[in-house]
Amino acid sequence: MANKVTKTIQVFIKESQTIMELSQIIQQYDSEILLKKNVNGSVIEANLKSFLGLINLRLHDGDEVIVECIGEDAEQALGEVESFLQPKD
């Protein structure tokens, strides 16, 4: 049975980071990785393995998002996404 983990995080993206980098980093995971963001009362959901989906989310510093990972490596995938969106300086 596949694991499912969900976490709400606040986005802190450095100017040097790009969504393309995040997309490339998470391709190594088998899990389905979804990002959900509330935009003007509507929840927008994107598969993080879809570059177009990432662009449509238009992530900005301070955004609050829900990361949902489903699969055998869900915990590791969530950790990777969290590390990217909340980098430690």
Summary of the structure (lengths in Angstrom):
residues: 89
radius of gyration: 12.1
end to end distance: 36.4
largest distance: 38.7
contacts: 245
relative contact order: 0.34
helix: 30%
strand: 34%
